[in-house]
Amino acid sequence: MTATQIRQAFLDFFAAKGHTIVPSAPIVVKDDPTLMFTNAGMNQFKAIFLGEEPAKFPRVADTQRCLRVSGKHNDLEEVGIDTYHHTMFEMLGNWSFGDYFKKEAIDWSWELLTKVYKLDKDRLYVTYFEGDEKEGLAKDTETYNLWKQYVDEAHILPGNKKDNFWEMGETGPCGPCSEIHFDSRPDNERKEVSGAVLVNADHDQVIEIWNNVFMQFNRLKDGSLQPLPAQHVDTGMGFERLVRVLQGKTSNYDTDVFQPMIQFIAEKSGKKYNSAAKPGDNDWSEAVAMRVMADHIRAISFAISDGQLPSNNKAGYVIRRILRRAVRYQYQYLGFKEPFFKSISAFAGGTV
């Protein structure tokens, strides 16, 4: 499946489950003082979760453009160095506003992954919130029991507050979550070391692809948790990671989301892109630079199209910082002596 087909299959699946398909909100947040950028799919629905606005539809699905380069969620320095972080990424999401809850969310995520996308069940691991005594939060036994219908218990793992209690920021809607991870390692490596010990251990071949968040609380300024007026489902699946898994790649950058841009950069720089380059290899810095450029121009292009130009303060400064990092890599490691982003952004317009 191409990236376009994978995205459409997600939307079609949830449309068939009674979800209204809604557009992505702008990356730049103008009406929320707690956020500069949309950093999660749930941002545009925050007022609904808090009970401040009624939901237009009880169930929706979308693909949301997210930027994580500031505040609580900041992936900027990992971009290009590893193979699965991005400044801007798409978050495929399905949402329930006081309608269905844990059972349906878990049932449908398993159905989509194993029956529609036909992922190998033995390579999937799921997590549940183990509870937190300090916060007064009990273990999420309901989620654990729901997963037992589908998943061997050795593949159902407890997670702490850091990994399995999702929060948008310092304040706002939050709740326990259940992640789904995929083990892409070769069979011989999987036999030697169980994927269970590599979940949430920063292994580049055992990665989280989907997170089911069960919105139950509002984090107040004093740090306390207040129950929300209703229980909601907020799920997010990393589109670029999903494409990588379904296309059988070991890097997000080896998929058809990024390869057209990377090959364009390689051609114009006169250097070959080596996806397998490791730290210490002669072409490691060049490979990192090409990934940085492909990722950053994609993020900058969408941010500008959503109304945020680079500048020297607030959200504009963040965009300028991304731009400067990309320019540094193109000059330092790829030998570009003249401005090049205009060319790649024009080329990328047909690919993003």
C-alpha positions as CSV (number, residue, x, y, z in Angstrom):
1,M,0.0,0.0,0.0
2,T,1.2,3.5,-0.7
3,A,1.1,6.2,2.0
4,T,-2.0,7.7,0.4
5,Q,-3.8,4.4,0.4
6,I,-2.8,3.7,4.0
7,R,-4.2,7.0,5.2
8,Q,-7.4,6.5,3.3
9,A,-7.9,3.0,4.6
10,F,-7.8,4.4,8.1
11,L,-10.4,7.1,7.4
12,D,-12.7,4.6,5.5
13,F,-12.5,2.1,8.4
14,F,-13.7,4.6,11.0
15,A,-16.3,6.1,8.6
16,A,-17.8,2.6,8.4
17,K,-17.9,2.6,12.2
18,G,-20.1,5.7,12.3
19,H,-17.4,8.4,12.6
20,T,-17.7,11.7,10.8
21,I,-14.4,12.6,9.0
22,V,-13.2,16.1,9.9
23,P,-10.3,18.2,8.6
24,S,-7.0,18.8,10.3
25,A,-6.8,21.9,12.4
26,P,-4.0,24.4,11.7
27,I,-0.6,23.6,13.1
28,V,-0.4,27.1,14.7
29,V,-2.6,27.6,17.7
30,K,-4.0,31.1,18.0
31,D,-6.7,30.9,20.6
32,D,-5.1,28.8,23.4
33,P,-2.5,30.5,25.7
34,T,-1.2,27.1,26.9
35,L,0.0,26.0,23.4
36,M,1.9,27.6,20.5
37,F,1.4,24.7,18.1
38,T,-0.9,21.7,17.7
39,N,1.1,19.0,19.3
40,A,-1.6,16.3,19.4
41,G,-4.8,15.4,17.6
42,M,-6.9,16.2,20.6
43,N,-6.0,19.9,20.7
44,Q,-8.9,21.1,18.5
45,F,-11.3,19.1,20.7
46,K,-10.0,20.4,24.1
47,A,-13.1,22.5,24.8
48,I,-15.3,19.5,24.1
49,F,-13.4,17.3,26.6
50,L,-13.6,20.1,29.2
51,G,-17.4,20.4,28.8
52,E,-17.1,24.0,27.6
53,E,-18.5,23.3,24.1
54,P,-21.0,20.7,22.8
55,A,-19.7,18.1,20.3
56,K,-21.1,18.5,16.8
57,F,-20.7,14.8,16.3
58,P,-20.4,12.0,18.9
59,R,-17.7,10.2,16.9
60,V,-15.1,11.7,14.6
61,A,-11.9,10.6,12.8
62,D,-9.2,12.6,11.2
63,T,-5.6,13.0,10.3
64,Q,-4.0,15.9,12.2
65,R,-0.8,17.7,11.4
66,C,1.2,18.0,14.6
67,L,4.4,19.9,15.5
68,R,6.5,18.8,18.5
69,V,9.4,21.2,18.9
70,S,8.6,23.1,22.1
71,G,7.3,22.7,25.6
72,K,6.5,19.4,27.1
73,H,6.7,17.5,23.8
74,N,9.9,18.4,22.0
75,D,11.5,16.0,19.5
76,L,13.7,18.4,17.6
77,E,17.1,17.2,18.5
78,E,16.2,13.6,17.7
79,V,15.1,14.4,14.2
80,G,17.5,13.0,11.6
81,I,19.6,11.3,14.2
82,D,17.2,8.4,14.7
83,T,14.7,7.0,12.2
84,Y,11.3,7.6,13.7
85,H,11.1,11.1,15.2
86,H,9.9,14.1,13.3
87,T,9.3,17.8,13.8
88,M,5.9,17.6,12.0
89,F,4.0,14.4,11.8
90,E,0.5,13.2,10.9
91,M,-1.6,11.8,13.7
92,L,-4.4,9.5,12.6
93,G,-7.1,9.6,15.2
94,N,-10.5,8.4,16.1
95,W,-12.5,10.2,18.8
96,S,-15.5,9.6,21.0
97,F,-17.1,12.4,22.9
98,G,-19.0,10.7,25.7
99,D,-20.1,7.9,23.3
100,Y,-18.1,4.7,23.3
101,F,-15.1,4.1,25.6
102,K,-12.4,1.5,26.2
103,K,-14.0,-1.6,24.8
104,E,-14.8,-0.2,21.3
105,A,-11.5,1.6,21.1
106,I,-9.5,-1.5,21.8
107,D,-11.8,-3.8,19.6
108,W,-11.5,-1.5,16.6
109,S,-7.8,-0.8,16.9
110,W,-7.1,-4.6,16.9
111,E,-9.5,-5.1,14.0
112,L,-7.9,-2.4,11.9
113,L,-4.3,-3.5,12.5
114,T,-4.8,-7.2,12.1
115,K,-7.7,-7.6,9.7
116,V,-7.4,-4.5,7.4
117,Y,-3.7,-3.8,7.5
118,K,-3.0,-7.5,8.3
119,L,-0.1,-6.9,10.6
120,D,1.6,-10.0,12.2
121,K,-0.2,-10.4,15.6
122,D,2.9,-12.0,17.1
123,R,4.9,-8.8,16.5
124,L,2.4,-6.6,18.4
125,Y,2.7,-5.6,22.1
126,V,0.2,-3.6,24.1
127,T,0.5,-1.7,27.3
128,Y,-1.8,-0.6,30.1
129,F,-1.5,1.9,33.0
130,E,-0.1,0.2,36.1
131,G,-1.5,3.0,38.4
132,D,0.2,5.6,40.5
133,E,0.0,5.6,44.2
134,K,1.1,9.2,44.6
135,E,-1.6,10.5,42.2
136,G,-4.2,8.1,43.8
137,L,-4.7,6.4,40.5
138,A,-5.5,2.7,40.4
139,K,-4.2,0.1,38.0
140,D,-6.3,0.0,34.7
141,T,-7.4,-3.6,35.1
142,E,-10.3,-3.0,32.6
143,T,-7.9,-2.3,29.8
144,Y,-5.8,-5.3,30.7
145,N,-8.8,-7.6,30.7
146,L,-10.0,-6.2,27.4
147,W,-6.7,-6.9,25.7
148,K,-6.7,-10.5,27.0
149,Q,-9.4,-11.3,24.5
150,Y,-6.9,-10.8,21.6
151,V,-3.3,-10.8,22.9
152,D,-1.2,-13.3,24.7
153,E,-0.6,-12.1,28.3
154,A,3.2,-12.1,27.6
155,H,2.5,-9.3,25.1
156,I,0.4,-7.2,27.6
157,L,2.7,-5.0,29.6
158,P,2.2,-2.6,32.5
159,G,3.4,1.0,32.0
160,N,4.2,3.8,34.4
161,K,2.8,7.3,34.5
162,K,5.5,8.6,32.1
163,D,4.5,6.1,29.4
164,N,0.9,5.3,30.1
165,F,-0.8,8.4,31.5
166,W,-1.2,10.9,28.6
167,E,-1.2,14.6,29.2
168,M,-1.4,17.4,26.6
169,G,0.7,19.7,28.7
170,E,1.1,21.1,32.2
171,T,-2.6,21.5,32.5
172,G,-5.6,20.2,30.6
173,P,-7.4,17.0,29.7
174,C,-5.6,13.8,30.5
175,G,-6.0,10.1,31.3
176,P,-4.6,6.6,31.3
177,C,-3.6,5.2,27.9
178,S,-2.9,2.0,26.2
179,E,-0.1,1.9,23.6
180,I,0.4,-0.5,20.7
181,H,4.0,-1.3,19.7
182,F,5.3,-3.2,16.7
183,D,8.5,-5.3,16.7
184,S,10.2,-5.0,13.3
185,R,13.3,-7.0,14.1
186,P,14.4,-10.1,12.1
187,D,13.2,-13.4,13.5
188,N,16.6,-14.5,14.7
189,E,16.9,-11.4,16.9
190,R,13.3,-11.9,18.2
191,K,14.2,-15.4,19.2
192,E,17.2,-14.2,21.2
193,V,15.6,-11.3,22.9
194,S,11.9,-10.9,23.6
195,G,10.3,-7.7,22.3
196,A,8.6,-7.3,25.6
197,V,11.9,-6.0,27.2
198,L,12.4,-3.5,24.4
199,V,9.0,-1.8,24.5
200,N,9.5,1.9,25.5
201,A,13.3,1.3,25.7
202,D,14.2,3.5,22.8
203,H,14.9,0.6,20.4
204,D,14.6,1.8,16.9
205,Q,13.0,-1.4,15.6
206,V,10.4,-1.8,18.5
207,I,8.3,1.3,18.2
208,E,5.0,2.6,19.4
209,I,2.6,3.0,16.5
210,W,-0.8,3.8,18.2
211,N,-1.9,5.2,21.5
212,N,-5.5,4.8,22.8
213,V,-6.0,7.6,25.4
214,F,-9.0,7.3,27.8
215,M,-9.7,10.9,28.7
216,Q,-11.1,11.0,32.3
217,F,-9.4,13.9,34.1
218,N,-8.5,17.6,33.8
219,R,-5.1,18.6,35.2
220,L,-5.5,21.8,37.1
221,K,-2.9,24.5,37.7
222,D,-2.3,23.3,41.3
223,G,-1.4,19.8,39.9
224,S,-4.6,18.1,41.1
225,L,-6.8,15.9,38.9
226,Q,-10.4,16.7,38.4
227,P,-12.8,14.2,36.8
228,L,-14.1,15.4,33.4
229,P,-17.9,15.8,32.9
230,A,-17.9,12.8,30.6
231,Q,-15.5,10.0,29.5
232,H,-13.9,10.3,26.1
233,V,-11.7,8.4,23.7
234,D,-8.7,10.1,22.1
235,T,-6.5,7.9,19.9
236,G,-3.5,8.8,17.9
237,M,-1.5,6.6,15.4
238,G,1.7,7.9,14.0
239,F,1.1,7.9,10.2
240,E,4.8,7.9,9.3
241,R,5.5,5.0,11.6
242,L,2.5,3.1,10.4
243,V,3.6,3.5,6.7
244,R,7.0,2.3,7.7
245,V,5.7,-0.9,9.3
246,L,3.3,-1.7,6.4
247,Q,5.9,-1.0,3.8
248,G,8.3,-3.3,5.5
249,K,11.0,-0.7,6.1
250,T,13.3,-0.2,9.1
251,S,13.2,3.6,8.9
252,N,10.4,6.1,8.5
253,Y,12.6,7.9,6.0
254,D,12.8,4.9,3.6
255,T,9.0,5.1,2.8
256,D,7.3,6.9,0.0
257,V,6.5,9.8,2.5
258,F,10.1,11.0,2.5
259,Q,12.1,9.2,-0.2
260,P,11.1,11.5,-3.1
261,M,12.5,14.5,-1.2
262,I,15.6,12.6,0.0
263,Q,16.5,11.4,-3.5
264,F,16.0,14.9,-4.8
265,I,18.4,16.3,-2.2
266,A,20.9,13.5,-2.9
267,E,20.8,14.2,-6.7
268,K,21.3,17.9,-6.2
269,S,24.1,17.5,-3.7
270,G,25.9,14.9,-5.8
271,K,25.9,12.5,-2.8
272,K,24.3,9.1,-2.3
273,Y,21.8,8.6,0.5
274,N,22.8,5.6,2.6
275,S,19.9,4.6,4.9
276,A,22.1,2.0,6.6
277,A,24.8,4.5,7.6
278,K,25.8,4.3,11.3
279,P,27.6,6.8,13.6
280,G,31.3,6.7,12.7
281,D,30.7,5.8,9.0
282,N,32.0,8.3,6.4
283,D,28.5,9.0,5.1
284,W,26.7,9.1,8.5
285,S,26.6,12.9,8.7
286,E,25.4,13.2,5.1
287,A,22.5,10.7,5.7
288,V,21.5,12.6,8.9
289,A,21.6,15.9,7.0
290,M,19.3,14.6,4.2
291,R,16.8,13.3,6.8
292,V,16.9,16.7,8.6
293,M,16.3,18.6,5.4
294,A,13.5,16.4,4.2
295,D,11.8,16.5,7.6
296,H,12.3,20.2,8.3
297,I,11.2,21.6,4.9
298,R,8.0,19.5,5.3
299,A,7.3,21.0,8.7
300,I,8.2,24.6,7.7
301,S,6.1,24.4,4.5
302,F,3.0,23.4,6.4
303,A,3.6,25.9,9.2
304,I,3.9,28.8,6.7
305,S,0.8,27.6,4.8
306,D,-1.1,27.6,8.1
307,G,-0.1,31.2,8.7
308,Q,3.1,31.2,10.7
309,L,6.1,32.9,9.1
310,P,9.6,32.6,10.7
311,S,10.3,35.5,13.0
312,N,12.3,36.4,16.1
313,N,9.7,35.7,18.8
314,K,7.2,33.1,20.1
315,A,5.9,30.7,17.5
316,G,7.7,32.4,14.7
317,Y,11.0,31.9,16.5
318,V,10.4,28.2,16.7
319,I,9.8,28.0,13.0
320,R,13.0,30.0,12.4
321,R,14.9,27.6,14.7
322,I,13.8,24.7,12.6
323,L,14.8,26.6,9.4
324,R,18.2,27.5,10.8
325,R,18.9,23.9,11.9
326,A,18.1,22.7,8.3
327,V,20.2,25.3,6.7
328,R,23.2,24.5,9.0
329,Y,23.0,20.8,8.0
330,Q,22.7,21.6,4.3
331,Y,25.8,23.9,4.3
332,Q,27.9,22.0,6.8
333,Y,27.4,18.4,5.6
334,L,26.1,18.5,2.0
335,G,28.1,21.3,0.6
336,F,25.3,23.6,-0.6
337,K,26.8,27.0,-1.1
338,E,23.7,28.7,-2.5
339,P,20.1,28.8,-1.0
340,F,18.4,25.5,-1.7
341,F,15.2,25.4,0.3
342,K,13.3,27.2,-2.5
343,S,14.0,24.4,-4.9
344,I,13.2,21.6,-2.4
345,S,10.0,23.2,-1.2
346,A,8.8,23.6,-4.8
347,F,9.6,19.9,-5.4
348,A,8.1,18.8,-2.1
349,G,4.8,20.5,-3.0
350,G,3.9,17.5,-5.1
351,T,4.8,15.0,-2.5
352,V,3.5,16.2,0.9
